[in-house]
Amino acid sequence: MTAASEKSLGSLRLLIADPWRKLASIGLAIGLWFILDSQIADSVAHRLAIQTVDSADEFTQSNSLRVAVDSARFFVTGYFDRVTGDPISEVKIHLHGQKHLIADANENQSYLFTASLDAIEGETASIEFTIDDVRPSEQKFRQLMTRMEPASVRIDLAENERTPMALAIEKVEIDAPASIRARLLTESASFSEPSVNLVGPSNQIDAIQSASPLFTVRIAENPTAREVKGTLQLYQNNPAFDRVRFAAGEGDIIVTIPVTAEFEKYVLQVPYLLDTLALDPTIRENFRAMEREVRIEIQVANDLEIALSGMTTEERQAWIREYARLWVLLPPEAEHLKVGDKPLYYPHFEIAVPVYEDGVDYKVLAPKPVRVERFQ
């Protein structure tokens, strides 16, 4: 027997000698590996809500699987377990790996699947994806992903229809505070664009044409504004149109609605002035008002109301005496009055400040008539 043969035979004897000890050593090694692995590795399952988004850049809630679908072409009709056919709204992704990576992954439970739709033709289609198609929020978590439940997901799609629709205030539900709701001049409402492009399944687009309300606009409280604005939104309370939306990439449509002023009442003393320019110049000085000023009810709004409300009663009265007048215009027929006649004339109220407009910022609904005397 050669030396090499004797050496090989010796090695074989060592392997088969005392087999139980050898098995015990192997078992101990395996046990130590599991112990060490449990110290440096961990396992976790992330339960994720499926969220349809228009692009990979669109962020939704955390703990979600974002499914990016080109909404200009298709909308998602449902998500399903590919094997059982059952509809699903969430998936579970299992992870295993180093504990520090697992801890980081737990803080970033956001995943993405981008649907490739370039090769799809027809009005309806289905695509599938597995865990191999899912991207975690950071690439370093990819090595941790072991499996997904369900293992394969089917997405059913339908082609969108794009339809322009003319805008009319009759199709808009106005959500406004009670303080201004009754003052909205809805018949004079205007839109920043005359129409809007709607995108959705053809059956819903057809049905929505006759729906009312179709849109809604929320108006913020602004009691002193002469007009209010809001952004047009689709009416969300009709589940029959849940797939319809505004076309992506278009700007907001702004609804503008004029508002009637909210008038506050003040009772003040206002001076009288006689306007006798319509009379013969030789007798213009022969007339006088029986009262120098009269107590009347004035209604004010907008900036004028803000100004007057910030004054004391004395300051308000002094301001009115300086800037407000009741004009009494004597007609040419007054020339025929006899000395001692005292007819009544209705005055015209005016505030001599150009920024304040009659009927908009102030008004006197029924000023009392003024008695004028021809005294000579």
VENCORUR-V226334 format. One record per residue. OMEGA is omega as a letter, one per 30 degrees, with the letter a starting at -180 (NA if undefined). D_CENTER is the distance of its C-alpha to the mean C-alpha in Angstrom with 2 decimals. Layout:
omega: <OMEGA OMEGA>
d_center: <D_CENTER D_CENTER>
This chain:
omega: <a a a l l a l l l l l l l a a l l a a l l l l l l l l l l l l l l l l a l l a a l l l l l l a l l a l l a a a a a a l l l a a l l l a a l a l a a l a l l l a l a a a a a l a l l l l l a a l l a a a l l l l a l l a a l a a l l a l a a a a l l a l a l l a l l a l a a l l a l a a l a a a a a a a l f a l a l l l a l a l l l a l l l a l a l a a l a l a l a a a a a a a l a a l a l a l l a a l l l l l l a a l l l a a a a a l f l a l l l a l a l a a a l l l a l a a l l l a a l a l a a a a l l l a l l a l l a l l a l a l a l a l a l l a l a l l l l l a a l a l a a a a a a a l l a l l l a l a l a l a a l a l l l a a a l a l l a l a l l l l a a a a l l a l a l a l a a l a l l l a l a a l l l a l a a l a l a a a a l a l a a l l a a l a l a l a a l a l NA>
d_center: <93.87 92.26 90.46 87.10 87.67 88.60 85.41 83.18 85.06 84.56 80.81 80.71 82.75 80.26 77.32 79.02 80.78 79.20 76.20 74.75 74.37 72.59 70.16 69.51 68.65 66.21 64.53 64.33 62.70 60.06 59.39 59.09 56.59 54.37 54.68 53.78 50.89 49.48 49.69 47.74 45.51 42.96 41.05 37.57 35.29 31.51 29.69 26.59 23.76 23.41 19.99 19.60 18.03 18.24 20.34 22.41 20.37 17.13 17.16 16.30 17.89 21.47 24.29 23.11 24.72 22.35 23.58 22.71 23.00 22.77 20.03 21.23 24.47 24.14 22.14 23.50 25.17 26.39 28.00 31.63 34.61 36.79 40.00 39.32 36.66 34.65 30.83 29.26 25.91 27.26 30.17 32.45 33.72 36.96 37.95 41.35 42.58 43.28 41.92 40.23 38.33 37.38 36.10 33.94 32.66 31.68 29.34 27.75 27.23 25.17 26.77 26.15 27.69 27.22 28.27 30.76 30.38 32.55 35.54 33.81 34.74 34.25 31.58 31.57 32.50 32.78 32.86 34.00 33.74 35.67 35.54 37.15 34.03 31.62 30.86 30.29 28.07 31.31 34.41 36.75 35.44 36.48 40.09 39.09 37.60 40.34 38.94 35.96 35.78 35.83 37.82 36.32 32.99 32.60 29.37 29.43 27.61 27.29 26.90 23.87 24.27 22.44 22.41 21.40 20.40 20.95 18.32 19.53 18.13 20.23 17.97 14.80 14.25 13.33 11.99 13.77 15.96 19.57 20.80 19.61 19.05 22.71 22.75 20.19 22.18 20.22 23.22 22.70 19.01 18.47 16.22 16.13 17.51 19.91 18.86 16.53 17.93 17.35 18.72 20.25 23.64 25.91 26.57 22.94 22.43 25.59 24.70 21.23 22.95 24.19 21.33 19.91 17.24 15.77 12.38 10.23 8.65 7.94 10.51 11.35 15.05 17.30 20.70 22.61 20.43 22.10 18.89 15.20 12.22 8.69 6.70 8.28 7.30 10.33 11.88 12.17 15.24 17.83 19.26 21.41 18.64 17.14 18.17 16.68 13.79 13.18 15.95 15.45 16.07 14.89 12.84 9.78 11.27 11.22 12.68 15.31 17.25 20.51 21.38 24.92 26.22 26.76 30.46 32.47 36.19 38.98 42.71 44.66 48.01 47.79 50.84 52.43 53.62 55.96 55.60 59.08 58.75 59.38 62.83 66.14 66.20 69.46 68.01 64.49 65.62 67.10 63.90 61.95 59.14 60.47 57.66 56.33 52.86 51.22 48.68 45.64 42.11 39.48 35.77 33.50 29.78 27.40 29.09 32.49 31.55 30.21 33.52 35.75 34.10 34.88 38.56 41.36 43.14 45.96 43.74 41.79 45.08 46.51 43.51 43.85 47.61 47.05 44.28 44.38 47.15 48.24 50.03 52.90 53.97 57.55 58.29 61.54 63.01 63.21 66.30 68.23 67.63 70.77 71.24 69.95 67.37 63.99 61.41 57.70 54.95 51.20 49.57 46.47 44.18 42.85 41.25 42.73 39.70 38.21 34.57 34.58 34.58 36.41 34.28 31.06 31.87 34.94 37.14 40.32 40.35 44.07 46.16 49.66 52.49 54.72 58.50 60.31 64.06 66.52 68.92 71.44>
